[in-house]
C-alpha cells in the first residue's frame, strides 16, 4: 500500500519536479557564469552553493537581498529574468501538488493505508461487517467495545460517511470496498488471529453465497454469519458447513407456530428478547381463520407456520410495487380494495396479516380491515426500523420488524451464545415443559428476571477453578447457597449448562461441575453479584462448601467482606 502511494506521487509530480529542476538549474548556472564584483571592487564568480542558496529564496519569493555581494547590472539583468522564469516553474509545481492532493486515486490509497493500519492495530477480537445499514448499525451499537470490535466494508462512499458521522466509540475502522474482493477482505483483517468472523446480511442470497465461499477459502477457522431468505439457500449454506445461517422469515414462521401451539415456548423465546415473563392477553393468538396479504417470502413463511399449526388461512397474492404503479398511491382502502377484503372474508376472520414490502401499504391494509371488522386481530410486517413509532401508534396487535429480528438473532449468536442455544433447545420441548419452566422462574426470580452467561474458567471463576485443581467436588446446589447465610438459598436458577458438545436444560441441582462448564443463569443483578463473589473469592467459596476450618479469621472476613481475591 505504501508503494502504491509513492508510485502515485511520483507519477503525478514527475513533470512538475522536472520543470522546477530545469528552471532552478538554468538560473543557478547563469549566476555561476556571470562575473560579479566584491566590496573591494575585485571580480569574483559565485559558487554553486551561493547561487543555489540565492535562487532558493528568490524563487520562493522570500527575498533576503543580494548575496554574498551586491550584484552588478549583468547579474541583476539575469536575476530579473530568473525571477519570472523560476516563479512560473514554482507556481506550476504548486498547482501540480494541489492537484495531487485532490487526486481521487491518492486519497483512496491514503484512506486504504490508514484503514489497513487501524485494523492491524486492533488487539481485541473483532468481526468484519459487510455492508452498513440499520441492521448492522444496531449490531455495531451492541457489540462494539463491549464484547468485540467491528470492522466495516461497504461499496457506497455515502454509507461510510454516515458511519464516520455516527462517531462510534471505540472507533470503528471502515472503508469503501467491494465485499466480494479478496484483497479488501484481507485488508479488513480476515487473516488476523483476533478476527472472530464475518457478518454478511445482504438482501441478495447470491451475494451472500459468493461472500461465504470466498471467506471460507481465505480463513476456514472463522465464523461466517450469513443471511438466507429461501429454504433451498439455507440448505445449501448448511451443506457448506456454515454454523449460523440467519433467515428472519423462518424465525417469524416459528414464532407464529409456537405462539399458536405452545405459547409458553413462545414466551421463553420472547423473554430472551426483552418481553416480560408473563403471557398477557394481547400475546395470545386468536382462534379462527387468518388472512395473509402478500405472498412473498414472508407471506409464504407465515403460511408455513399456520399450516404446521393446523390453522385455516387464505393467502392473497399482492404485489406492492404493481399496486403503487397502478393506483399511483401507497394508501390502501378505496372502494375496490374494501370489496376485495370483504370477498376474502375479513368480516368473519380472526386475524389479518399485512406482509408486503411497503410499510405504508401494510398499515393502511390493516386499518381498512379494522374498519370492516373492529375486533379483528392485526399483525404487520415492518421493513425498516425507522418506521417503528408509526407502527406503535397504529395499535397493531403484533409487529414483526424484519431488520430488528435479524439484528437481534445475529447479536445473540455473537455475544450471547448460550441464549441462542437455549432458544433452539427450548423449541424441541413440549408446552408442558415450558409452562413448568416459566412457573419456576416466576416463583424464584419474579416476572422480569435477568439472565447471565458465564464460563467456569480462571478468569471468571478463580476460586472455583482452584478447588477443581485440588480435587474438589462441587455441585450446582453448593453454589446456590447464600454467602450471608449458607442455610439460605440464593434466588437463582441454572437454566442451561453446556459441557463441550453436551447441553443440559435445567440441570439437576446435584450435578457435579467441571472446569470450563458454561452456565446460563437467571437471577437479579444483586443475586448474580453474590454468585460471582462465591466463585471468585476463596473464603466465600469455602464458607458455602462448609470449609470454615481453613482459617477462622479469614473465613469471617470472606463472609462479610466485599472484595474479591
GUTI-270044 format. One line per 4 residues: number of its first residue (from 1); their letters; for each residue x, y, z of C-alpha. Coordinates in steps of 0.2 Angstrom, whole numbers. Each point is the difference from the previous one (the first is absolute). Example, Ala and Ser with C-alpha at 12.3 -4.5 7.8 and 13.67 -1.06 7.14 Angstrom:
BEGIN
1> as> 62,-22,39 ~ 6,17,-3 .
This chain:
BEGIN
1> xxxx> 0,0,0 ~ 14,12,4 ~ 8,-4,-17 ~ -16,4,-8 .
5> xxxx> 0,17,8 ~ 18,4,-5 ~ -4,-6,-18 ~ -15,12,-1 .
9> xxxx> 10,15,7 ~ 15,-4,-12 ~ -11,-2,-15 ~ -10,16,3 .
13> xxxx> 15,11,5 ~ 13,-6,-12 ~ -3,14,-13 ~ -2,14,13 .
17> xxxx> 16,-6,9 ~ 9,0,-17 ~ -6,17,-4 ~ 6,7,17 .
21> xxxx> 17,-9,-2 ~ 2,8,-17 ~ -4,17,5 ~ 10,0,15 .
25> xxxx> 15,-8,-9 ~ 0,14,-14 ~ -2,14,13 ~ 14,-7,10 .
29> xxxx> 12,-3,-15 ~ -3,18,-6 ~ 5,7,17 ~ 15,-11,1 .
33> xxxx> 6,5,-17 ~ -3,19,1 ~ 15,9,9 ~ -4,11,14 .
37> xxxx> 9,13,11 ~ 5,-1,18 ~ -1,14,12 ~ 18,4,-4 .
41> xxxx> -3,1,-18 ~ 8,-16,-4 ~ -8,-12,-13 ~ -7,-17,7 .
45> xxxx> -12,-14,-6 ~ -13,-7,12 ~ 2,-18,6 ~ -14,-12,-4 .
49> xxxx> -5,0,18 ~ -2,19,0 ~ -10,0,-16 ~ -11,-15,6 .
53> xxxx> -3,9,17 ~ -5,17,-9 ~ -11,-8,-13 ~ -9,-11,14 .
57> xxxx> -6,16,9 ~ -2,10,-15 ~ -11,-13,-9 ~ -11,-2,15 .
61> xxxx> -2,19,1 ~ 7,1,18 ~ 14,12,-5 ~ 15,3,11 .
65> xxxx> 9,12,-11 ~ 15,-2,-11 ~ 13,-12,6 ~ 15,-2,3 .
69> xxxx> 3,17,-8 ~ -10,13,-8 ~ -4,-5,-18 ~ 6,10,-15 .
73> xxxx> -11,4,-15 ~ 3,-16,-10 ~ -4,-11,16 ~ -16,11,3 .
77> xxxx> -5,-2,-18 ~ 2,-19,2 ~ -9,0,17 ~ -15,10,-8 .
81> xxxx> -2,-14,-13 ~ 2,-14,13 ~ -13,7,12 ~ -14,-2,-13 .
85> xxxx> 8,-16,-7 ~ 1,-9,17 ~ -17,7,6 ~ -9,-7,-15 .
89> xxxx> 8,-17,3 ~ -3,2,19 ~ -19,4,-2 ~ -1,-14,-13 .
93> xxxx> 7,-12,14 ~ -12,7,13 ~ -15,-2,-11 ~ 6,-18,-4 .
97> xxxx> 1,-4,19 ~ -17,8,3 ~ -7,-11,-14 ~ 9,-15,8 .
101> xxxx> -8,3,17 ~ -17,0,-8 ~ 4,-15,-11 ~ -13,-14,4 .
105> xxxx> 12,-14,-3 ~ 12,7,13 ~ -14,4,13 ~ -6,-18,-3 .
109> xxxx> 17,-7,3 ~ 3,10,16 ~ -17,-4,6 ~ 3,-19,-3 .
113> xxxx> 18,1,8 ~ -8,9,16 ~ -14,-14,0 ~ 13,-14,-1 .
117> xxxx> 10,7,14 ~ -15,3,11 ~ -5,-19,-2 ~ 18,-6,3 .
121> xxxx> 0,10,16 ~ -16,-9,7 ~ 5,-11,14 ~ -17,-5,6 .
125> xxxx> -11,-13,-9 ~ -10,7,-14 ~ -13,-4,-14 ~ 1,6,-18 .
129> xxxx> -17,8,-4 ~ -4,1,-18 ~ -12,13,-5 ~ -6,15,11 .
133> xxxx> -18,2,3 ~ -13,1,14 ~ 3,-19,4 ~ 18,1,1 .
137> xxxx> 0,16,9 ~ -11,-8,14 ~ 13,-14,1 ~ 15,12,1 .
141> xxxx> -9,10,14 ~ -2,-16,10 ~ 17,-9,-2 ~ 12,14,-4 .
145> xxxx> 12,3,15 ~ -11,-12,11 ~ 3,-17,-6 ~ 9,2,-16 .
149> xxxx> 6,14,-12 ~ -7,3,-18 ~ 8,2,-17 ~ -11,6,-14 .
153> xxxx> 0,-1,-19 ~ -13,8,-11 ~ 2,4,-19 ~ -10,16,3 .
157> xxxx> 10,16,5 ~ -15,8,7 ~ -3,-15,12 ~ 17,1,6 .
161> xxxx> -2,19,3 ~ -16,-4,10 ~ 10,-12,10 ~ 14,13,4 .
165> xxxx> -13,13,5 ~ -7,-12,12 ~ 16,2,10 ~ 0,-18,7 .
169> xxxx> 11,-2,16 ~ 11,-10,0 ~ 4,5,-18 ~ -6,-11,-14 .
173> xxxx> 12,-2,-14 ~ -10,1,-16 ~ 4,1,-19 ~ -8,1,-17 .
177> xxxx> 2,-17,-8 ~ -8,-14,-9 ~ -4,-14,13 ~ 3,-13,-13 .
181> xxxx> 18,6,-4 ~ 13,-12,8 ~ 13,14,2 ~ -13,11,10 .
185> xxxx> -4,-14,11 ~ 18,-3,4 ~ 3,18,3 ~ -15,-1,12 .
189> xxxx> 9,-12,11 ~ -7,-17,-5 ~ 16,-8,2 ~ 4,7,17 .
193> xxxx> -1,-11,15 ~ -12,11,10 ~ -12,0,-15 ~ -15,-10,7 .
197> xxxx> -11,0,-15 ~ -9,9,-15 ~ -18,6,0 ~ -8,1,-17 .
201> xxxx> -19,5,1 ~ -3,6,-18 ~ -17,-1,-7 ~ 6,-10,-15 .
205> xxxx> 3,-19,4 ~ 12,-2,-14 ~ 11,14,6 ~ 0,-8,17 .
209> xxxx> 5,-17,-8 ~ 14,8,-9 ~ 7,8,15 ~ -2,-16,11 .
213> xxxx> 10,-10,-13 ~ 14,13,-1 ~ 1,2,19 ~ 1,-19,2 .
217> xxxx> 15,0,-12 ~ 9,14,9 ~ -3,-6,18 ~ -8,-16,4 .
221> xxxx> 1,3,19 ~ -11,15,1 ~ -19,0,3 ~ -10,6,-15 .
225> xxxx> -17,7,4 ~ -10,1,-15 ~ -18,5,-5 ~ -11,-12,-11 .
229> xxxx> -18,3,-4 ~ -4,-15,-10 ~ -1,-18,7 ~ 10,-7,-14 .
233> xxxx> 14,13,3 ~ 0,-4,19 ~ 2,-19,-4 ~ 14,5,-12 .
237> xxxx> 9,10,13 ~ -2,-14,13 ~ 8,-12,-12 ~ 15,12,-2 .
241> xxxx> 3,-2,19 ~ -6,17,5 ~ -4,1,19 ~ -12,14,0 .
245> xxxx> -12,3,-15 ~ -13,14,5 ~ -17,0,-8 ~ -11,13,8 .
249> xxxx> -16,-7,-9 ~ 3,-17,7 ~ 2,8,17 ~ -17,9,-2 .
253> xxxx> -8,-17,-6 ~ 6,-9,15 ~ -6,14,12 ~ -17,-1,-7 .
257> xxxx> 0,-19,0 ~ 5,0,19 ~ -11,14,4 ~ -15,-10,-6 .
261> xxxx> 5,-17,6 ~ 12,3,15 ~ -2,17,7 ~ 12,-3,14 .
265> xxxx> 14,-5,-12 ~ -4,16,-9 ~ 1,9,16 ~ 17,-7,5 .
269> xxxx> 7,6,-17 ~ -8,17,1 ~ 6,2,18 ~ 18,-2,-7 .
273> xxxx> -4,15,-11 ~ -7,11,14 ~ -18,-5,2 ~ -6,-2,18 .
277> xxxx> -1,-18,6 ~ -19,0,0 ~ -13,-4,-13 ~ -11,15,-2 .
281> xxxx> -17,0,-9 ~ 7,9,-16 ~ 14,-13,-1 ~ -12,-14,-4 .
285> xxxx> -4,-4,-18 ~ -19,-1,-4 ~ -9,-16,-6 ~ -8,1,-17 .
289> xxxx> 4,4,-18 ~ 16,10,-4 ~ 2,11,-16 ~ 17,3,-6 .
293> xxxx> 3,15,-12 ~ 16,-3,-10 ~ 6,-16,-7 ~ 18,4,0 .
297> xxxx> 14,-8,11 ~ -8,6,16 ~ -18,-4,-5 ~ 6,-18,-5 .
301> xxxx> 9,-2,16 ~ -15,6,11 ~ -11,-12,-10 ~ 12,-14,4 .
305> xxxx> -1,3,18 ~ -19,1,0 ~ -1,-16,-10 ~ 11,-9,12 .
309> xxxx> -11,6,14 ~ -15,-6,-8 ~ -8,17,-2 ~ -12,5,-15 .
313> xxxx> 7,14,-10 ~ -1,8,-17 ~ 15,9,-9 ~ -3,15,-11 .
317> xxxx> 12,2,-14 ~ 4,18,1 ~ 14,9,-9 ~ 4,17,9 .
321> xxxx> 10,8,-14 ~ -14,-5,-13 ~ -13,7,11 ~ 9,17,3 .
325> xxxx> 3,2,-19 ~ -18,-4,-5 ~ -8,10,14 ~ 13,13,1 .
329> xxxx> -1,0,19 ~ 6,-10,15 ~ -16,2,9 ~ -11,-16,0 .
333> xxxx> -19,2,3 ~ -10,6,-15 ~ -17,-8,-4 ~ 9,-13,-11 .
337> xxxx> 12,-5,14 ~ -14,-1,13 ~ -10,-11,-11 ~ 15,-12,-2 .
341> xxxx> 2,-1,19 ~ -19,-4,1 ~ 2,-14,-13 ~ 15,-7,10 .
345> xxxx> -12,-2,15 ~ 8,14,11 ~ -16,2,9 ~ 0,-18,6 .
349> xxxx> 19,-2,2 ~ 9,0,17 ~ 16,8,-6 ~ 7,9,-15 .
353> xxxx> 19,1,-4 ~ 8,14,-11 ~ 16,-7,-7 ~ 4,11,-15 .
357> xxxx> 17,9,-2 ~ -8,17,2 ~ -3,6,18 ~ -13,13,-5 .
361> xxxx> -10,-13,-10 ~ 1,-12,15 ~ -7,13,12 ~ -14,5,-11 .
365> xxxx> -5,-18,-4 ~ -2,-3,18 ~ -9,16,3 ~ -12,-5,-14 .
369> xxxx> -3,-17,7 ~ -4,7,18 ~ -13,12,-8 ~ -9,-16,-6 .
373> xxxx> 3,-10,15 ~ 5,10,16 ~ 4,-16,10 ~ 12,-7,-12 .
377> xxxx> 17,-5,6 ~ 14,10,-10 ~ 18,-5,-4 ~ 12,10,-11 .
381> xxxx> 16,-2,-8 ~ 11,16,3 ~ 15,1,-13 ~ 10,14,8 .
385> xxxx> 4,4,18 ~ -3,19,-5 ~ -19,-3,0 ~ -1,-8,17 .
389> xxxx> -9,15,8 ~ -13,1,-13 ~ -4,-19,2 ~ -1,2,19 .
393> xxxx> -12,14,-2 ~ -12,-10,-11 ~ -3,-12,14 ~ 3,-16,-10 .
397> xxxx> -1,-16,11 ~ 17,-7,-7 ~ 14,8,-9 ~ 14,-10,-9 .
401> xxxx> 15,12,-3 ~ 10,-10,-12 ~ 16,10,2 ~ -1,-1,19 .
405> xxxx> -3,-19,0 ~ 15,-2,-11 ~ 11,12,11 ~ -6,-8,16 .
409> xxxx> 3,-18,-6 ~ 17,4,-6 ~ 5,9,16 ~ -6,-15,10 .
413> xxxx> 12,-12,-10 ~ 14,12,2 ~ -1,6,18 ~ -13,-11,8 .
417> xxxx> 3,-18,-6 ~ -8,-9,14 ~ -16,10,-2 ~ 0,-4,-18 .
421> xxxx> 3,-18,4 ~ -14,0,13 ~ -12,7,-12 ~ 4,-14,-13 .
425> xxxx> -1,-14,14 ~ -16,7,7 ~ -9,-1,-16 ~ 3,-19,1 .
429> xxxx> -10,-2,16 ~ -18,-1,3 ~ -12,13,6 ~ -2,-8,17 .
433> xxxx> 19,1,3 ~ 0,18,-5 ~ -14,4,12 ~ 9,-8,14 .
437> xxxx> 16,10,-4 ~ -10,16,0 ~ -8,-3,16 ~ 16,-5,8 .
441> xxxx> 8,16,-6 ~ -14,11,6 ~ -1,-8,17 ~ 19,1,3 .
445> xxxx> 5,16,-9 ~ -16,9,-4 ~ -8,5,-17 ~ 14,11,-6 .
449> xxxx> 16,-10,4 ~ 17,3,-9 ~ 12,-13,-7 ~ 18,-1,0 .
453> xxxx> 13,-11,-9 ~ 16,-5,8 ~ 14,-13,-3 ~ 8,-9,15 .
457> xxxx> 18,4,-5 ~ 14,9,10 ~ -5,17,-6 ~ -18,-1,5 .
461> xxxx> 0,-13,14 ~ 17,2,8 ~ -4,-9,17 ~ -10,-13,-8 .
465> xxxx> 14,-5,-12 ~ 12,-1,15 ~ -12,-12,8 ~ -1,-11,-15 .
469> xxxx> 19,0,-2 ~ 0,-7,18 ~ -12,-14,-3 ~ -15,9,7 .
473> xxxx> -18,-7,-3 ~ -12,15,-3 ~ -18,-1,-5 ~ -12,13,-7 .
477> xxxx> -9,-1,17 ~ 16,5,9 ~ 0,16,-10 ~ -18,4,4 .
481> xxxx> 4,3,18 ~ 0,18,6 ~ 17,7,5 ~ -9,10,14 .
485> xxxx> -8,-16,7 ~ 5,-17,-8 ~ -17,-7,7 ~ -9,11,-12 .
489> xxxx> -2,-2,-18 ~ 4,14,-13 ~ -14,4,-12 ~ 8,-7,-15 .
493> xxxx> -4,-12,-13 ~ 13,-10,-11 ~ -9,0,-16 ~ 13,-9,-11 .
497> xxxx> 17,-8,2 ~ 11,-3,-15 ~ 15,-12,1 ~ 9,-2,-16 .
501> xxxx> -13,-6,-12 ~ -12,-6,13 ~ -15,12,5 ~ -11,-2,16 .
505> xxxx> -16,10,1 ~ -4,3,19 ~ 14,-10,6 ~ -3,-10,16 .
509> xxxx> 6,9,16 ~ 11,-15,5 ~ 9,1,-17 ~ 19,1,3 .
513> xxxx> 9,14,-8 ~ 16,0,-10 ~ 12,13,-6 ~ -5,9,-16 .
517> xxxx> -19,-4,2 ~ -10,14,-7 ~ -16,6,10 ~ -15,10,-5 .
521> xxxx> -6,7,17 ~ -17,9,4 ~ 1,12,15 ~ -1,18,4 .
525> xxxx> 16,11,-1 ~ 3,-1,19 ~ -2,-19,1 ~ 11,-2,-15 .
529> xxxx> 13,11,8 ~ 0,-11,16 ~ 2,-15,-11 ~ 15,8,-8 .
533> xxxx> 8,3,17 ~ -3,-18,5 ~ 9,-7,-16 ~ 14,12,0 .
537> xxxx> 4,3,19 ~ 9,-15,9 ~ -8,4,17 ~ -17,2,-7 .
541> xxxx> 1,-16,-9 ~ 7,-9,15 ~ -14,7,11 ~ -14,-7,-12 .
545> xxxx> 9,-17,-1 ~ 1,-2,19 ~ 19,3,0 ~ 1,13,14 .
549> xxxx> 14,-9,9 ~ 13,6,-12 ~ 2,16,9 ~ -13,7,11 .
553> xxxx> 5,18,-1 ~ 1,0,-19 ~ -16,-10,-1 ~ -8,14,10 .
557> xxxx> 7,13,-11 ~ -5,-10,-16 ~ -18,-1,6 ~ -2,19,4 .
561> xxxx> 13,8,-11 ~ -5,7,-17 ~ 17,-3,-9 ~ 5,-13,-12 .
565> x> 17,-8,0 .
